[in-house]
Amino acid sequence: MSQLNFGIDKPTAPSSKNEKPEKNEPTVLSVSQVNRLIKRQLEGQFSSVWLQGEISNFTAHSSGHFYFSLKDKNSQISAVMFRGHNSKLKFKPKAGMEVIVKGKLSVYEPRGNYQMFCETMEPLGAGALQQAFEQLKQKLRQEGLFETNHKKQLPLLPKHIALVTSPTGAAVQDMLNVLSRRSKSVRVTVVPCVVQGESAPASIVKGLIQANQMNDVDVIIVGRGGGSIEDLWGFNSELVARTIHSCQKPVISAVGHEIDFTIADFVSDLRAPTPSAAAELVVKNAAHLTDSILLLKQRLVRAFEVKVAQDKKTILSFEKRLTDPRRRLQDLSIRCDELIQRLQQSTKNYFLDKKMKLKVLRQSLKDPADSIDQKKSKLKMLKLKLDQQVQEKLSASRSQLSQSSLVLDSLSPLKVVDRGYAIVTSREGLVIKNAKDVKEKQTLDVKLAKGQLTVQAIEINREV
């Protein structure tokens, strides 16, 4: 590689207007000038570079740009892929993926970092389309779009079939030939769509929606003939897969040949290896159905004949075992007489038994008048005893009351009053025991042995 020539401009170091720079003065550059010169040299000599490395520190920015590093076992370089370029990728880059990129080397002047500006990217190993296929397949599987419980059953005898495919391809002719050969009564509607190119996904989705909205359509076949992975890529669209999953009518995917698999095959209700096979799967052969019906008819007739013969044998067997009904009636009549006789004897024995028990009870039962007299005598004695105890209790209570009254009377303050003392109380009813509790001119009540006085404290002597 040739030596880098920076083409250094004249120095712009600050100086006065009158001063002239010395001839031997060193050249002084600003940081911006150095970064700009390096950027110019890198972009000039590395304007188109193919670079292989492993992606690390991958970030998909909200602006749509991709920021990452490319590394090998000894070194790494920063890289960026702007939205205008990464929008054309058919797979999503991720850390750890080995890729080959094409772009140019440049310098981000504000930080002085050099980096790779990527314009194209291809994964190593599997191609970009295969990588995108596997990523979408994994995503939809995790969401449950491939689960069997979402699969709808195909009708046994569909009356109306919609073919979502190219109206000019060989696949549609193959399907129409098979359908017309196997059943003349089935109705077929071709919903045209583009099955190849960038406009294919949107066109297929439109055709599926149109077919699903037809009220009398029983089943939908979507597909095309064989081709490369690029030719079949319209059926690997996420939008097509989600539209198939949301269809209310059963959908059969018939894309390419038996070895070709697309996302539409996994999400559809049934995958057919070829368009012709799809037509054979959805419509049963009329001749085969007729043969099956005749065979079932013969088996039904034979089964009916066998059943009738068996029933005849059973009836004959019953006839042989059947006796004269009059003999049967005679036997039943004799049996009835025996039962009547047993019933009469049982009734007679029952009443005899009850009569004996009643006799025993009468003998054991005493005269109630004697019991009543005894109870009356006992009640009279208890009454006398109760009256006596009540009188004794009253006498004792009276005696105790008299003694308590004497004790209470002796302790009554009124007895003291009778001896010439008085009880002095305030207007609030408090007993005055100390002169200190009385204020001057306070009104007091004086309780005497007979009567009561209301006085006023004119003079108070609080000394003892």
Summary of the structure (lengths in Angstrom):
residues: 464
radius of gyration: 60.9
end to end distance: 134.4
largest distance: 163.0
contacts: 1177
relative contact order: 0.05
helix: 47%
strand: 19%
